[in-house]
Amino acid sequence: MSARRRDAGRPVAAAPREWIAPPPLAQHLREFAARREAWLILARNLVPVVGIYAFHWSAALAVFNYWFDGLVALAAIVAALVPRALRESQSARSRAAQGRAMTIFKGVLTWAFIVAILGLPYWIVLIPLHDLLLDGELQVQIARSPGLWLTFAMLAGSQFWKAFHFGYDALPENDLKQRVRWDVYLLILRAVAMFMMAAHGLAFVMVPLMALLLSYFEIWPERVLGAVFGDPSRLYEHDPGKD
């Protein structure tokens, strides 16, 4: 019996995922200098750094801003996906029988559960960053500043507006998997990156590093994903249960 015949009944093993190494620094610098939007992204992410060094902003407030922005963006994406998930998991007759109030309640409950699971890196990072993010002085500063409330409300509103207007609801299945995994994986990696800010007494150094790292995430997201998850154009094929 030939080897081909003996192996005919065996399941074919999935090809191992290949991680893509980023190009050298010189290429990054050339690309950065040639892309106008890259300068704008860097300038926006450096705003907290300028605030800390030039206007004596609180380092804790800058770190909280990074944490809040990432978590709210994740929550907004999940909120935009829940209506489609409920629609595809229930028949029209079932939704009509249980009523709109019950459907909304199930949607909110599903949203909270998924955010709690996907947001685990954001909850875990509170442990090493508790001196900054759970500081009583920071809480008082936020509670007593209507300007900060307005700033964070606008930040949350913009994330939810962007998520609901992106069009997740109308994307084909594979395109939906690709886009959602692209966005969610980047936000999870952002939370993981925040662990480097737990160095006690070095927040004024780590905040600029975080600004540079987040700029890299926005300018070259495909390289970040490729270095961690493999080919970023084939994220829709990735099945964690089969790895």
N, C-alpha and C positions, 0 to 999 in steps of 0.2 A: 504494500500500500504506500503510495507516495506521500510525501510530507504535506503536499497541498490537499490531498484527500483527507488525511488525518485531522488537519486543522479546519476543515470546512465547517464543522459544527460548532467551533469555538467562537464566542463573541469577540468581535474586533475591539481591541482596547482603544480608547480615545487618545488622540495625539496629545502629548504633553504641552501645556501652555508655555509659550516662549515669551519671556520678559524682554522688553525692548530698552536697551541702554540709551540714555540721552546723548546727543552729540556733544562735541567738545565745547569748552567755554567760549572760544573764539567765534564759533558759529552762532552761539547765543547772542553775543555782543553785536555781531553784524546784523542779525535779524532784528534785534531790539532797536538798533539805531535807524533801521529802515522802516520801522512800523510806527506811524504816528499814534495809533491807539495804544501802543505799549507805553508810551510816555504818559498818556492820560491815566492809564490804569495805575502806573507807579505813583503818580502824583496824588491820586485819590487815596491809595493805601498808606501814603506817607503823612496824611493829614493828622492822625493821632500822634505820630512821632513829632511833628512840628509843634503840636499842642503841648506835648510833654516838655520839650526842651525850650521852646520859646515862650509859652504862655503858662507854664507850670501846671499843666493839667495833671490830674491824678492818674498814676499808672494803673491803678485798680479799675478806673473808669474805662480806660482804653482796652484793657483785657476783657472787661465785661462787654464792651461793644463788639469785639470779635466773637465772643461766645454767643451773645444774644443774636447777632446777625446770622451766624451759621445755623443755630437751632431753629430760628424762625423761618429761614429759607427751607429747611428740611420739612418743617410742619406745613408750610404752604404747598409744597409739592405733593405731600400726602393728601392734603385737603382737596387738591385739584383732581386727584385720582380716585378718591372714595366714591363719588357719584357714579363713575363708570363701573367700578367694582361691584357696587350694589345693584346696578342695572343688569349687569351680566350674570350675577349670581342668583337673581330672583326674577320670576316671570312677572309680567304686567298685572296679571290677575292676583298674584301673591302680594304685590305692592299695594294694589287697590284695596285688598281685603284688610290689610293691617293698618291702613290709614297713613296720611302724610306725617302726623306727629310721631308715630312709631318708627317710620322710615328715617326721619331726621334723627331721632334718638339713637337708632342703630348706627347711622352714619357717624355721629359724634363719638359714640363708643368705639367704633372701628378705628376712627381717626386717632383717638387718644391711645389706643392699644398699639397701633403701628408706630406712632411717634415715640412712645415709650420704649419700643424694641429697637427701632432704627437709631434712636437718639442715645443709645447706651454710651457711646464714646463721649457725648456731651455731659451725661450725668456722671460718668466715671471721672472725667477731668476735673470735676468739682472737688474731688478728694485732694489731689496735690495742690489745687489752686484755691483751697478754702480760705487761706489767709488774705487773698485778694478779692475773690468773688463773693465770699460770705462775710466780708468785713462789715462791722456795724457802721463804721463811718461812711462807707460807700452807700449802704442802704439809706442812711439819713440824708446823704447828699442827693440821691435820686428822689427820695420821697419829698424833699423840700424844694425841688427845682422843677417848676412847671415847664421850663424850657427842655429839660432832659426828658420829661414825660412826652412832650410833643415830638422830640427828636426820635425817640424809640417807637412811638406810635406811627410816625411817618415811615420809619424804617420797616416796621412790620407790614404796614399797608402796602408799601411798594413791593415787598416780596410776595405777598398774596396776590396783588394785582398782576405781577409778572407771571406767576404760576398759573393763574386762571386764564390768562390771555395767551399763553404759549400754544395751546391747542392739544394738550395731552389727550383730551376726550375723543378727538377725531383721528388720531394716528392709527395706522394699521398695527397689528399685534407686534411684529418684529421691530418696527420703528419705535413703538412705544417702549418696548423692553430696552432698546438701545439708548433712547433718550433719557429714560428714567434712571437707568443704571449709570449712565454718564454723569448726570447731575447729582445723584445720591452718593455715588462712590466718591466724588470730589468733596462733597460736604462732610462725609465721614472721615476722609483723609485730613481735611481741615481740622476736625476735632482732635484727631490723633496728633497733629502737629502742635496743638496747643499744650501738649504735655511738656514741651521744651521750655515753656514759660513758667514752669513750676520751680525753677532755680531761685531759691530764696535770696533776696537782696540784689538780684540781677534783672529785675523787671525793666529797668531803663535801658538795658542792653538787649533783652529778649524781645521787647516790643518792636524795635527797628528790624530785627531779624524776622519776626512774624510778618511785618509789613512786606518785606522782600519776598518771603515765601508765598504769601497770599497773592502777590503780584505775579509770581511765576505760575501759580495755579491758574490764574485768569488768562495769562498771555499764552502759555503752552500747556493747556489742559491735556491734550493728547499725549504729551510726553510724560506727564505725571501718571496718567492711567496706564500707559504702556509700560512704564517701569515697575508698576505694582501688579497690574492685572493682565498684562499681555496686550495683544493687538487691540487698540482702542476702537477700531472700526467693527469689531466682531464681539462686542460685549453682549449683544442679544443672544449669542450662542452659549454663553457661559452658564452652566448649571451647577451651582455650588454643591448640590446633593450628589453629583456624579464625579467630583474631583477626587 
